Amino acid sequence: MHENFAIVEIPTPPHAVCLRVTGQLNARSTPLLVRKTREVRDQEKHLILNLAQVNFIASSGIGGLLALVEEYRDAGLTVRLVELSEAVVSVIKLLNLDQFLTIDVDESHAVDALKAA
């Protein structure tokens, strides 16, 4: 793995997987995230992506997130972003992407929203 980059899977209800991402989302780390999230998609589970510990996000990271959302949508699944770090929030707002992404306050809210859907 890349220095200071980690993805940890957190137990969630059977219809979803929560991944907590730590470090930088850049051209080197984004492919690792995409690979892991494709494994989740292939299990036909919704994705909760916790970005609280992402301290930098490059354009490749944003591109990866947007591609994930589209891939999951095409598969009839949902990606919910939670606990966005200030670094992630500032880029998402700057690019006006919050209208395209589903963002929840925290993991429990995302789980509740998925249960209600």
Phi and psi restraints in degrees (range 20) as a CNS / XPLOR table:
assign (resid 1 and name C) (resid 2 and name N)
       (resid 2 and name CA) (resid 2 and name C) 1.0 -82.1 20.0 2
assign (resid 2 and name N) (resid 2 and name CA)
       (resid 2 and name C) (resid 3 and name N) 1.0 151.0 20.0 2
assign (resid 2 and name C) (resid 3 and name N)
       (resid 3 and name CA) (resid 3 and name C) 1.0 -52.9 20.0 2
assign (resid 3 and name N) (resid 3 and name CA)
       (resid 3 and name C) (resid 4 and name N) 1.0 127.6 20.0 2
assign (resid 3 and name C) (resid 4 and name N)
       (resid 4 and name CA) (resid 4 and name C) 1.0 64.9 20.0 2
assign (resid 4 and name N) (resid 4 and name CA)
       (resid 4 and name C) (resid 5 and name N) 1.0 11.3 20.0 2
assign (resid 4 and name C) (resid 5 and name N)
       (resid 5 and name CA) (resid 5 and name C) 1.0 -108.5 20.0 2
assign (resid 5 and name N) (resid 5 and name CA)
       (resid 5 and name C) (resid 6 and name N) 1.0 130.8 20.0 2
assign (resid 5 and name C) (resid 6 and name N)
       (resid 6 and name CA) (resid 6 and name C) 1.0 -149.0 20.0 2
assign (resid 6 and name N) (resid 6 and name CA)
       (resid 6 and name C) (resid 7 and name N) 1.0 151.4 20.0 2
assign (resid 6 and name C) (resid 7 and name N)
       (resid 7 and name CA) (resid 7 and name C) 1.0 -128.9 20.0 2
assign (resid 7 and name N) (resid 7 and name CA)
       (resid 7 and name C) (resid 8 and name N) 1.0 121.8 20.0 2
assign (resid 7 and name C) (resid 8 and name N)
       (resid 8 and name CA) (resid 8 and name C) 1.0 -118.8 20.0 2
assign (resid 8 and name N) (resid 8 and name CA)
       (resid 8 and name C) (resid 9 and name N) 1.0 129.0 20.0 2
assign (resid 8 and name C) (resid 9 and name N)
       (resid 9 and name CA) (resid 9 and name C) 1.0 -87.5 20.0 2
assign (resid 9 and name N) (resid 9 and name CA)
       (resid 9 and name C) (resid 10 and name N) 1.0 130.8 20.0 2
assign (resid 9 and name C) (resid 10 and name N)
       (resid 10 and name CA) (resid 10 and name C) 1.0 -109.9 20.0 2
assign (resid 10 and name N) (resid 10 and name CA)
       (resid 10 and name C) (resid 11 and name N) 1.0 135.6 20.0 2
assign (resid 10 and name C) (resid 11 and name N)
       (resid 11 and name CA) (resid 11 and name C) 1.0 -59.1 20.0 2
assign (resid 11 and name N) (resid 11 and name CA)
       (resid 11 and name C) (resid 12 and name N) 1.0 134.3 20.0 2
assign (resid 11 and name C) (resid 12 and name N)
       (resid 12 and name CA) (resid 12 and name C) 1.0 -140.9 20.0 2
assign (resid 12 and name N) (resid 12 and name CA)
       (resid 12 and name C) (resid 13 and name N) 1.0 176.8 20.0 2
assign (resid 12 and name C) (resid 13 and name N)
       (resid 13 and name CA) (resid 13 and name C) 1.0 -55.6 20.0 2
assign (resid 13 and name N) (resid 13 and name CA)
       (resid 13 and name C) (resid 14 and name N) 1.0 161.4 20.0 2
assign (resid 13 and name C) (resid 14 and name N)
       (resid 14 and name CA) (resid 14 and name C) 1.0 -63.4 20.0 2
assign (resid 14 and name N) (resid 14 and name CA)
       (resid 14 and name C) (resid 15 and name N) 1.0 -16.1 20.0 2
assign (resid 14 and name C) (resid 15 and name N)
       (resid 15 and name CA) (resid 15 and name C) 1.0 -93.8 20.0 2
assign (resid 15 and name N) (resid 15 and name CA)
       (resid 15 and name C) (resid 16 and name N) 1.0 2.4 20.0 2
assign (resid 15 and name C) (resid 16 and name N)
       (resid 16 and name CA) (resid 16 and name C) 1.0 -148.0 20.0 2
assign (resid 16 and name N) (resid 16 and name CA)
       (resid 16 and name C) (resid 17 and name N) 1.0 161.9 20.0 2
assign (resid 16 and name C) (resid 17 and name N)
       (resid 17 and name CA) (resid 17 and name C) 1.0 -129.4 20.0 2
assign (resid 17 and name N) (resid 17 and name CA)
       (resid 17 and name C) (resid 18 and name N) 1.0 136.5 20.0 2
assign (resid 17 and name C) (resid 18 and name N)
       (resid 18 and name CA) (resid 18 and name C) 1.0 -108.4 20.0 2
assign (resid 18 and name N) (resid 18 and name CA)
       (resid 18 and name C) (resid 19 and name N) 1.0 127.3 20.0 2
assign (resid 18 and name C) (resid 19 and name N)
       (resid 19 and name CA) (resid 19 and name C) 1.0 -116.1 20.0 2
assign (resid 19 and name N) (resid 19 and name CA)
       (resid 19 and name C) (resid 20 and name N) 1.0 129.0 20.0 2
assign (resid 19 and name C) (resid 20 and name N)
       (resid 20 and name CA) (resid 20 and name C) 1.0 -102.4 20.0 2
assign (resid 20 and name N) (resid 20 and name CA)
       (resid 20 and name C) (resid 21 and name N) 1.0 124.0 20.0 2
assign (resid 20 and name C) (resid 21 and name N)
       (resid 21 and name CA) (resid 21 and name C) 1.0 -106.1 20.0 2
assign (resid 21 and name N) (resid 21 and name CA)
       (resid 21 and name C) (resid 22 and name N) 1.0 135.4 20.0 2
assign (resid 21 and name C) (resid 22 and name N)
       (resid 22 and name CA) (resid 22 and name C) 1.0 -126.9 20.0 2
assign (resid 22 and name N) (resid 22 and name CA)
       (resid 22 and name C) (resid 23 and name N) 1.0 137.6 20.0 2
assign (resid 22 and name C) (resid 23 and name N)
       (resid 23 and name CA) (resid 23 and name C) 1.0 108.7 20.0 2
assign (resid 23 and name N) (resid 23 and name CA)
       (resid 23 and name C) (resid 24 and name N) 1.0 -149.3 20.0 2
assign (resid 23 and name C) (resid 24 and name N)
       (resid 24 and name CA) (resid 24 and name C) 1.0 -102.7 20.0 2
assign (resid 24 and name N) (resid 24 and name CA)
       (resid 24 and name C) (resid 25 and name N) 1.0 137.2 20.0 2
assign (resid 24 and name C) (resid 25 and name N)
       (resid 25 and name CA) (resid 25 and name C) 1.0 -100.0 20.0 2
assign (resid 25 and name N) (resid 25 and name CA)
       (resid 25 and name C) (resid 26 and name N) 1.0 102.9 20.0 2
assign (resid 25 and name C) (resid 26 and name N)
       (resid 26 and name CA) (resid 26 and name C) 1.0 -138.7 20.0 2
assign (resid 26 and name N) (resid 26 and name CA)
       (resid 26 and name C) (resid 27 and name N) 1.0 -168.9 20.0 2
assign (resid 26 and name C) (resid 27 and name N)
       (resid 27 and name CA) (resid 27 and name C) 1.0 -62.2 20.0 2
assign (resid 27 and name N) (resid 27 and name CA)
       (resid 27 and name C) (resid 28 and name N) 1.0 -26.0 20.0 2
assign (resid 27 and name C) (resid 28 and name N)
       (resid 28 and name CA) (resid 28 and name C) 1.0 -85.4 20.0 2
assign (resid 28 and name N) (resid 28 and name CA)
       (resid 28 and name C) (resid 29 and name N) 1.0 -36.4 20.0 2
assign (resid 28 and name C) (resid 29 and name N)
       (resid 29 and name CA) (resid 29 and name C) 1.0 -93.9 20.0 2
assign (resid 29 and name N) (resid 29 and name CA)
       (resid 29 and name C) (resid 30 and name N) 1.0 -28.3 20.0 2
assign (resid 29 and name C) (resid 30 and name N)
       (resid 30 and name CA) (resid 30 and name C) 1.0 -57.4 20.0 2
assign (resid 30 and name N) (resid 30 and name CA)
       (resid 30 and name C) (resid 31 and name N) 1.0 -42.2 20.0 2
assign (resid 30 and name C) (resid 31 and name N)
       (resid 31 and name CA) (resid 31 and name C) 1.0 -58.8 20.0 2
assign (resid 31 and name N) (resid 31 and name CA)
       (resid 31 and name C) (resid 32 and name N) 1.0 -32.1 20.0 2
assign (resid 31 and name C) (resid 32 and name N)
       (resid 32 and name CA) (resid 32 and name C) 1.0 -66.2 20.0 2
assign (resid 32 and name N) (resid 32 and name CA)
       (resid 32 and name C) (resid 33 and name N) 1.0 -42.2 20.0 2
assign (resid 32 and name C) (resid 33 and name N)
       (resid 33 and name CA) (resid 33 and name C) 1.0 -64.7 20.0 2
assign (resid 33 and name N) (resid 33 and name CA)
       (resid 33 and name C) (resid 34 and name N) 1.0 -44.8 20.0 2
assign (resid 33 and name C) (resid 34 and name N)
       (resid 34 and name CA) (resid 34 and name C) 1.0 -60.4 20.0 2
assign (resid 34 and name N) (resid 34 and name CA)
       (resid 34 and name C) (resid 35 and name N) 1.0 -43.4 20.0 2
assign (resid 34 and name C) (resid 35 and name N)
       (resid 35 and name CA) (resid 35 and name C) 1.0 -60.6 20.0 2
assign (resid 35 and name N) (resid 35 and name CA)
       (resid 35 and name C) (resid 36 and name N) 1.0 -46.1 20.0 2
assign (resid 35 and name C) (resid 36 and name N)
       (resid 36 and name CA) (resid 36 and name C) 1.0 -64.7 20.0 2
assign (resid 36 and name N) (resid 36 and name CA)
       (resid 36 and name C) (resid 37 and name N) 1.0 -42.0 20.0 2
assign (resid 36 and name C) (resid 37 and name N)
       (resid 37 and name CA) (resid 37 and name C) 1.0 -71.0 20.0 2
assign (resid 37 and name N) (resid 37 and name CA)
       (resid 37 and name C) (resid 38 and name N) 1.0 -27.1 20.0 2
assign (resid 37 and name C) (resid 38 and name N)
       (resid 38 and name CA) (resid 38 and name C) 1.0 -68.1 20.0 2
assign (resid 38 and name N) (resid 38 and name CA)
       (resid 38 and name C) (resid 39 and name N) 1.0 -34.4 20.0 2
assign (resid 38 and name C) (resid 39 and name N)
       (resid 39 and name CA) (resid 39 and name C) 1.0 -60.7 20.0 2
assign (resid 39 and name N) (resid 39 and name CA)
       (resid 39 and name C) (resid 40 and name N) 1.0 -42.0 20.0 2
assign (resid 39 and name C) (resid 40 and name N)
       (resid 40 and name CA) (resid 40 and name C) 1.0 -64.7 20.0 2
assign (resid 40 and name N) (resid 40 and name CA)
       (resid 40 and name C) (resid 41 and name N) 1.0 -45.9 20.0 2
assign (resid 40 and name C) (resid 41 and name N)
       (resid 41 and name CA) (resid 41 and name C) 1.0 -60.1 20.0 2
assign (resid 41 and name N) (resid 41 and name CA)
       (resid 41 and name C) (resid 42 and name N) 1.0 -41.2 20.0 2
assign (resid 41 and name C) (resid 42 and name N)
       (resid 42 and name CA) (resid 42 and name C) 1.0 -65.3 20.0 2
assign (resid 42 and name N) (resid 42 and name CA)
       (resid 42 and name C) (resid 43 and name N) 1.0 -20.4 20.0 2
assign (resid 42 and name C) (resid 43 and name N)
       (resid 43 and name CA) (resid 43 and name C) 1.0 -85.0 20.0 2
assign (resid 43 and name N) (resid 43 and name CA)
       (resid 43 and name C) (resid 44 and name N) 1.0 0.3 20.0 2
assign (resid 43 and name C) (resid 44 and name N)
       (resid 44 and name CA) (resid 44 and name C) 1.0 59.7 20.0 2
assign (resid 44 and name N) (resid 44 and name CA)
       (resid 44 and name C) (resid 45 and name N) 1.0 44.3 20.0 2
assign (resid 44 and name C) (resid 45 and name N)
       (resid 45 and name CA) (resid 45 and name C) 1.0 -117.5 20.0 2
assign (resid 45 and name N) (resid 45 and name CA)
       (resid 45 and name C) (resid 46 and name N) 1.0 147.4 20.0 2
assign (resid 45 and name C) (resid 46 and name N)
       (resid 46 and name CA) (resid 46 and name C) 1.0 -69.4 20.0 2
assign (resid 46 and name N) (resid 46 and name CA)
       (resid 46 and name C) (resid 47 and name N) 1.0 158.2 20.0 2
assign (resid 46 and name C) (resid 47 and name N)
       (resid 47 and name CA) (resid 47 and name C) 1.0 -118.5 20.0 2
assign (resid 47 and name N) (resid 47 and name CA)
       (resid 47 and name C) (resid 48 and name N) 1.0 128.6 20.0 2
assign (resid 47 and name C) (resid 48 and name N)
       (resid 48 and name CA) (resid 48 and name C) 1.0 -109.9 20.0 2
assign (resid 48 and name N) (resid 48 and name CA)
       (resid 48 and name C) (resid 49 and name N) 1.0 119.6 20.0 2
assign (resid 48 and name C) (resid 49 and name N)
       (resid 49 and name CA) (resid 49 and name C) 1.0 -114.2 20.0 2
assign (resid 49 and name N) (resid 49 and name CA)
       (resid 49 and name C) (resid 50 and name N) 1.0 108.8 20.0 2
assign (resid 49 and name C) (resid 50 and name N)
       (resid 50 and name CA) (resid 50 and name C) 1.0 -89.7 20.0 2
assign (resid 50 and name N) (resid 50 and name CA)
       (resid 50 and name C) (resid 51 and name N) 1.0 117.7 20.0 2
assign (resid 50 and name C) (resid 51 and name N)
       (resid 51 and name CA) (resid 51 and name C) 1.0 -112.7 20.0 2
assign (resid 51 and name N) (resid 51 and name CA)
       (resid 51 and name C) (resid 52 and name N) 1.0 24.5 20.0 2
assign (resid 51 and name C) (resid 52 and name N)
       (resid 52 and name CA) (resid 52 and name C) 1.0 -62.2 20.0 2
assign (resid 52 and name N) (resid 52 and name CA)
       (resid 52 and name C) (resid 53 and name N) 1.0 -31.0 20.0 2
assign (resid 52 and name C) (resid 53 and name N)
       (resid 53 and name CA) (resid 53 and name C) 1.0 -104.1 20.0 2
assign (resid 53 and name N) (resid 53 and name CA)
       (resid 53 and name C) (resid 54 and name N) 1.0 17.1 20.0 2
assign (resid 53 and name C) (resid 54 and name N)
       (resid 54 and name CA) (resid 54 and name C) 1.0 -86.5 20.0 2
assign (resid 54 and name N) (resid 54 and name CA)
       (resid 54 and name C) (resid 55 and name N) 1.0 114.9 20.0 2
assign (resid 54 and name C) (resid 55 and name N)
       (resid 55 and name CA) (resid 55 and name C) 1.0 -96.7 20.0 2
assign (resid 55 and name N) (resid 55 and name CA)
       (resid 55 and name C) (resid 56 and name N) 1.0 -2.9 20.0 2
assign (resid 55 and name C) (resid 56 and name N)
       (resid 56 and name CA) (resid 56 and name C) 1.0 -161.4 20.0 2
assign (resid 56 and name N) (resid 56 and name CA)
       (resid 56 and name C) (resid 57 and name N) 1.0 139.5 20.0 2
assign (resid 56 and name C) (resid 57 and name N)
       (resid 57 and name CA) (resid 57 and name C) 1.0 -135.1 20.0 2
assign (resid 57 and name N) (resid 57 and name CA)
       (resid 57 and name C) (resid 58 and name N) 1.0 122.6 20.0 2
assign (resid 57 and name C) (resid 58 and name N)
       (resid 58 and name CA) (resid 58 and name C) 1.0 -91.6 20.0 2
assign (resid 58 and name N) (resid 58 and name CA)
       (resid 58 and name C) (resid 59 and name N) 1.0 174.1 20.0 2
assign (resid 58 and name C) (resid 59 and name N)
       (resid 59 and name CA) (resid 59 and name C) 1.0 -59.3 20.0 2
assign (resid 59 and name N) (resid 59 and name CA)
       (resid 59 and name C) (resid 60 and name N) 1.0 -33.6 20.0 2
assign (resid 59 and name C) (resid 60 and name N)
       (resid 60 and name CA) (resid 60 and name C) 1.0 -66.0 20.0 2
assign (resid 60 and name N) (resid 60 and name CA)
       (resid 60 and name C) (resid 61 and name N) 1.0 -34.0 20.0 2
assign (resid 60 and name C) (resid 61 and name N)
       (resid 61 and name CA) (resid 61 and name C) 1.0 -67.0 20.0 2
assign (resid 61 and name N) (resid 61 and name CA)
       (resid 61 and name C) (resid 62 and name N) 1.0 -43.5 20.0 2
assign (resid 61 and name C) (resid 62 and name N)
       (resid 62 and name CA) (resid 62 and name C) 1.0 -62.5 20.0 2
assign (resid 62 and name N) (resid 62 and name CA)
       (resid 62 and name C) (resid 63 and name N) 1.0 -45.4 20.0 2
assign (resid 62 and name C) (resid 63 and name N)
       (resid 63 and name CA) (resid 63 and name C) 1.0 -59.0 20.0 2
assign (resid 63 and name N) (resid 63 and name CA)
       (resid 63 and name C) (resid 64 and name N) 1.0 -40.8 20.0 2
assign (resid 63 and name C) (resid 64 and name N)
       (resid 64 and name CA) (resid 64 and name C) 1.0 -63.3 20.0 2
assign (resid 64 and name N) (resid 64 and name CA)
       (resid 64 and name C) (resid 65 and name N) 1.0 -42.5 20.0 2
assign (resid 64 and name C) (resid 65 and name N)
       (resid 65 and name CA) (resid 65 and name C) 1.0 -63.3 20.0 2
assign (resid 65 and name N) (resid 65 and name CA)
       (resid 65 and name C) (resid 66 and name N) 1.0 -43.8 20.0 2
assign (resid 65 and name C) (resid 66 and name N)
       (resid 66 and name CA) (resid 66 and name C) 1.0 -65.3 20.0 2
assign (resid 66 and name N) (resid 66 and name CA)
       (resid 66 and name C) (resid 67 and name N) 1.0 -39.0 20.0 2
assign (resid 66 and name C) (resid 67 and name N)
       (resid 67 and name CA) (resid 67 and name C) 1.0 -64.3 20.0 2
assign (resid 67 and name N) (resid 67 and name CA)
       (resid 67 and name C) (resid 68 and name N) 1.0 -39.8 20.0 2
assign (resid 67 and name C) (resid 68 and name N)
       (resid 68 and name CA) (resid 68 and name C) 1.0 -60.5 20.0 2
assign (resid 68 and name N) (resid 68 and name CA)
       (resid 68 and name C) (resid 69 and name N) 1.0 -47.0 20.0 2
assign (resid 68 and name C) (resid 69 and name N)
       (resid 69 and name CA) (resid 69 and name C) 1.0 -58.3 20.0 2
assign (resid 69 and name N) (resid 69 and name CA)
       (resid 69 and name C) (resid 70 and name N) 1.0 -44.2 20.0 2
assign (resid 69 and name C) (resid 70 and name N)
       (resid 70 and name CA) (resid 70 and name C) 1.0 -66.3 20.0 2
assign (resid 70 and name N) (resid 70 and name CA)
       (resid 70 and name C) (resid 71 and name N) 1.0 -43.6 20.0 2
assign (resid 70 and name C) (resid 71 and name N)
       (resid 71 and name CA) (resid 71 and name C) 1.0 -62.1 20.0 2
assign (resid 71 and name N) (resid 71 and name CA)
       (resid 71 and name C) (resid 72 and name N) 1.0 -43.1 20.0 2
assign (resid 71 and name C) (resid 72 and name N)
       (resid 72 and name CA) (resid 72 and name C) 1.0 -66.2 20.0 2
assign (resid 72 and name N) (resid 72 and name CA)
       (resid 72 and name C) (resid 73 and name N) 1.0 -43.1 20.0 2
assign (resid 72 and name C) (resid 73 and name N)
       (resid 73 and name CA) (resid 73 and name C) 1.0 -59.7 20.0 2
assign (resid 73 and name N) (resid 73 and name CA)
       (resid 73 and name C) (resid 74 and name N) 1.0 -44.5 20.0 2
assign (resid 73 and name C) (resid 74 and name N)
       (resid 74 and name CA) (resid 74 and name C) 1.0 -61.8 20.0 2
assign (resid 74 and name N) (resid 74 and name CA)
       (resid 74 and name C) (resid 75 and name N) 1.0 -28.4 20.0 2
assign (resid 74 and name C) (resid 75 and name N)
       (resid 75 and name CA) (resid 75 and name C) 1.0 -89.4 20.0 2
assign (resid 75 and name N) (resid 75 and name CA)
       (resid 75 and name C) (resid 76 and name N) 1.0 3.2 20.0 2
assign (resid 75 and name C) (resid 76 and name N)
       (resid 76 and name CA) (resid 76 and name C) 1.0 76.7 20.0 2
assign (resid 76 and name N) (resid 76 and name CA)
       (resid 76 and name C) (resid 77 and name N) 1.0 23.6 20.0 2
assign (resid 76 and name C) (resid 77 and name N)
       (resid 77 and name CA) (resid 77 and name C) 1.0 -119.8 20.0 2
assign (resid 77 and name N) (resid 77 and name CA)
       (resid 77 and name C) (resid 78 and name N) 1.0 173.5 20.0 2
assign (resid 77 and name C) (resid 78 and name N)
       (resid 78 and name CA) (resid 78 and name C) 1.0 -125.1 20.0 2
assign (resid 78 and name N) (resid 78 and name CA)
       (resid 78 and name C) (resid 79 and name N) 1.0 143.5 20.0 2
assign (resid 78 and name C) (resid 79 and name N)
       (resid 79 and name CA) (resid 79 and name C) 1.0 -112.4 20.0 2
assign (resid 79 and name N) (resid 79 and name CA)
       (resid 79 and name C) (resid 80 and name N) 1.0 125.0 20.0 2
assign (resid 79 and name C) (resid 80 and name N)
       (resid 80 and name CA) (resid 80 and name C) 1.0 -118.8 20.0 2
assign (resid 80 and name N) (resid 80 and name CA)
       (resid 80 and name C) (resid 81 and name N) 1.0 121.8 20.0 2
assign (resid 80 and name C) (resid 81 and name N)
       (resid 81 and name CA) (resid 81 and name C) 1.0 -89.9 20.0 2
assign (resid 81 and name N) (resid 81 and name CA)
       (resid 81 and name C) (resid 82 and name N) 1.0 137.4 20.0 2
assign (resid 81 and name C) (resid 82 and name N)
       (resid 82 and name CA) (resid 82 and name C) 1.0 -134.6 20.0 2
assign (resid 82 and name N) (resid 82 and name CA)
       (resid 82 and name C) (resid 83 and name N) 1.0 155.8 20.0 2
assign (resid 82 and name C) (resid 83 and name N)
       (resid 83 and name CA) (resid 83 and name C) 1.0 47.8 20.0 2
assign (resid 83 and name N) (resid 83 and name CA)
       (resid 83 and name C) (resid 84 and name N) 1.0 52.5 20.0 2
assign (resid 83 and name C) (resid 84 and name N)
       (resid 84 and name CA) (resid 84 and name C) 1.0 -64.5 20.0 2
assign (resid 84 and name N) (resid 84 and name CA)
       (resid 84 and name C) (resid 85 and name N) 1.0 133.8 20.0 2
assign (resid 84 and name C) (resid 85 and name N)
       (resid 85 and name CA) (resid 85 and name C) 1.0 -70.2 20.0 2
assign (resid 85 and name N) (resid 85 and name CA)
       (resid 85 and name C) (resid 86 and name N) 1.0 164.2 20.0 2
assign (resid 85 and name C) (resid 86 and name N)
       (resid 86 and name CA) (resid 86 and name C) 1.0 -60.4 20.0 2
assign (resid 86 and name N) (resid 86 and name CA)
       (resid 86 and name C) (resid 87 and name N) 1.0 -36.2 20.0 2
assign (resid 86 and name C) (resid 87 and name N)
       (resid 87 and name CA) (resid 87 and name C) 1.0 -61.7 20.0 2
assign (resid 87 and name N) (resid 87 and name CA)
       (resid 87 and name C) (resid 88 and name N) 1.0 -41.7 20.0 2
assign (resid 87 and name C) (resid 88 and name N)
       (resid 88 and name CA) (resid 88 and name C) 1.0 -73.5 20.0 2
assign (resid 88 and name N) (resid 88 and name CA)
       (resid 88 and name C) (resid 89 and name N) 1.0 -45.6 20.0 2
assign (resid 88 and name C) (resid 89 and name N)
       (resid 89 and name CA) (resid 89 and name C) 1.0 -57.5 20.0 2
assign (resid 89 and name N) (resid 89 and name CA)
       (resid 89 and name C) (resid 90 and name N) 1.0 -44.9 20.0 2
assign (resid 89 and name C) (resid 90 and name N)
       (resid 90 and name CA) (resid 90 and name C) 1.0 -62.8 20.0 2
assign (resid 90 and name N) (resid 90 and name CA)
       (resid 90 and name C) (resid 91 and name N) 1.0 -39.8 20.0 2
assign (resid 90 and name C) (resid 91 and name N)
       (resid 91 and name CA) (resid 91 and name C) 1.0 -71.0 20.0 2
assign (resid 91 and name N) (resid 91 and name CA)
       (resid 91 and name C) (resid 92 and name N) 1.0 -43.2 20.0 2
assign (resid 91 and name C) (resid 92 and name N)
       (resid 92 and name CA) (resid 92 and name C) 1.0 -61.2 20.0 2
assign (resid 92 and name N) (resid 92 and name CA)
       (resid 92 and name C) (resid 93 and name N) 1.0 -43.3 20.0 2
assign (resid 92 and name C) (resid 93 and name N)
       (resid 93 and name CA) (resid 93 and name C) 1.0 -69.4 20.0 2
assign (resid 93 and name N) (resid 93 and name CA)
       (resid 93 and name C) (resid 94 and name N) 1.0 -40.9 20.0 2
assign (resid 93 and name C) (resid 94 and name N)
       (resid 94 and name CA) (resid 94 and name C) 1.0 -58.7 20.0 2
assign (resid 94 and name N) (resid 94 and name CA)
       (resid 94 and name C) (resid 95 and name N) 1.0 -39.5 20.0 2
assign (resid 94 and name C) (resid 95 and name N)
       (resid 95 and name CA) (resid 95 and name C) 1.0 -90.4 20.0 2
assign (resid 95 and name N) (resid 95 and name CA)
       (resid 95 and name C) (resid 96 and name N) 1.0 1.1 20.0 2
assign (resid 95 and name C) (resid 96 and name N)
       (resid 96 and name CA) (resid 96 and name C) 1.0 58.0 20.0 2
assign (resid 96 and name N) (resid 96 and name CA)
       (resid 96 and name C) (resid 97 and name N) 1.0 40.0 20.0 2
assign (resid 96 and name C) (resid 97 and name N)
       (resid 97 and name CA) (resid 97 and name C) 1.0 -92.2 20.0 2
assign (resid 97 and name N) (resid 97 and name CA)
       (resid 97 and name C) (resid 98 and name N) 1.0 -7.9 20.0 2
assign (resid 97 and name C) (resid 98 and name N)
       (resid 98 and name CA) (resid 98 and name C) 1.0 -62.6 20.0 2
assign (resid 98 and name N) (resid 98 and name CA)
       (resid 98 and name C) (resid 99 and name N) 1.0 -20.6 20.0 2
assign (resid 98 and name C) (resid 99 and name N)
       (resid 99 and name CA) (resid 99 and name C) 1.0 -76.2 20.0 2
assign (resid 99 and name N) (resid 99 and name CA)
       (resid 99 and name C) (resid 100 and name N) 1.0 -17.1 20.0 2
assign (resid 99 and name C) (resid 100 and name N)
       (resid 100 and name CA) (resid 100 and name C) 1.0 -102.5 20.0 2
assign (resid 100 and name N) (resid 100 and name CA)
       (resid 100 and name C) (resid 101 and name N) 1.0 -13.9 20.0 2
assign (resid 100 and name C) (resid 101 and name N)
       (resid 101 and name CA) (resid 101 and name C) 1.0 -111.7 20.0 2
assign (resid 101 and name N) (resid 101 and name CA)
       (resid 101 and name C) (resid 102 and name N) 1.0 145.0 20.0 2
assign (resid 101 and name C) (resid 102 and name N)
       (resid 102 and name CA) (resid 102 and name C) 1.0 -93.2 20.0 2
assign (resid 102 and name N) (resid 102 and name CA)
       (resid 102 and name C) (resid 103 and name N) 1.0 115.7 20.0 2
assign (resid 102 and name C) (resid 103 and name N)
       (resid 103 and name CA) (resid 103 and name C) 1.0 -120.0 20.0 2
assign (resid 103 and name N) (resid 103 and name CA)
       (resid 103 and name C) (resid 104 and name N) 1.0 128.6 20.0 2
assign (resid 103 and name C) (resid 104 and name N)
       (resid 104 and name CA) (resid 104 and name C) 1.0 -116.5 20.0 2
assign (resid 104 and name N) (resid 104 and name CA)
       (resid 104 and name C) (resid 105 and name N) 1.0 157.4 20.0 2
assign (resid 104 and name C) (resid 105 and name N)
       (resid 105 and name CA) (resid 105 and name C) 1.0 -62.3 20.0 2
assign (resid 105 and name N) (resid 105 and name CA)
       (resid 105 and name C) (resid 106 and name N) 1.0 -45.6 20.0 2
assign (resid 105 and name C) (resid 106 and name N)
       (resid 106 and name CA) (resid 106 and name C) 1.0 -153.2 20.0 2
assign (resid 106 and name N) (resid 106 and name CA)
       (resid 106 and name C) (resid 107 and name N) 1.0 178.9 20.0 2
assign (resid 106 and name C) (resid 107 and name N)
       (resid 107 and name CA) (resid 107 and name C) 1.0 -62.4 20.0 2
assign (resid 107 and name N) (resid 107 and name CA)
       (resid 107 and name C) (resid 108 and name N) 1.0 -40.2 20.0 2
assign (resid 107 and name C) (resid 108 and name N)
       (resid 108 and name CA) (resid 108 and name C) 1.0 -65.7 20.0 2
assign (resid 108 and name N) (resid 108 and name CA)
       (resid 108 and name C) (resid 109 and name N) 1.0 -37.8 20.0 2
assign (resid 108 and name C) (resid 109 and name N)
       (resid 109 and name CA) (resid 109 and name C) 1.0 -65.0 20.0 2
assign (resid 109 and name N) (resid 109 and name CA)
       (resid 109 and name C) (resid 110 and name N) 1.0 -38.1 20.0 2
assign (resid 109 and name C) (resid 110 and name N)
       (resid 110 and name CA) (resid 110 and name C) 1.0 -65.4 20.0 2
assign (resid 110 and name N) (resid 110 and name CA)
       (resid 110 and name C) (resid 111 and name N) 1.0 -43.2 20.0 2
assign (resid 110 and name C) (resid 111 and name N)
       (resid 111 and name CA) (resid 111 and name C) 1.0 -61.3 20.0 2
assign (resid 111 and name N) (resid 111 and name CA)
       (resid 111 and name C) (resid 112 and name N) 1.0 -45.6 20.0 2
assign (resid 111 and name C) (resid 112 and name N)
       (resid 112 and name CA) (resid 112 and name C) 1.0 -60.7 20.0 2
assign (resid 112 and name N) (resid 112 and name CA)
       (resid 112 and name C) (resid 113 and name N) 1.0 -41.3 20.0 2
assign (resid 112 and name C) (resid 113 and name N)
       (resid 113 and name CA) (resid 113 and name C) 1.0 -65.4 20.0 2
assign (resid 113 and name N) (resid 113 and name CA)
       (resid 113 and name C) (resid 114 and name N) 1.0 -38.4 20.0 2
assign (resid 113 and name C) (resid 114 and name N)
       (resid 114 and name CA) (resid 114 and name C) 1.0 -68.8 20.0 2
assign (resid 114 and name N) (resid 114 and name CA)
       (resid 114 and name C) (resid 115 and name N) 1.0 -38.0 20.0 2
assign (resid 114 and name C) (resid 115 and name N)
       (resid 115 and name CA) (resid 115 and name C) 1.0 -64.3 20.0 2
assign (resid 115 and name N) (resid 115 and name CA)
       (resid 115 and name C) (resid 116 and name N) 1.0 -36.2 20.0 2
assign (resid 115 and name C) (resid 116 and name N)
       (resid 116 and name CA) (resid 116 and name C) 1.0 -75.8 20.0 2
assign (resid 116 and name N) (resid 116 and name CA)
       (resid 116 and name C) (resid 117 and name N) 1.0 -21.5 20.0 2
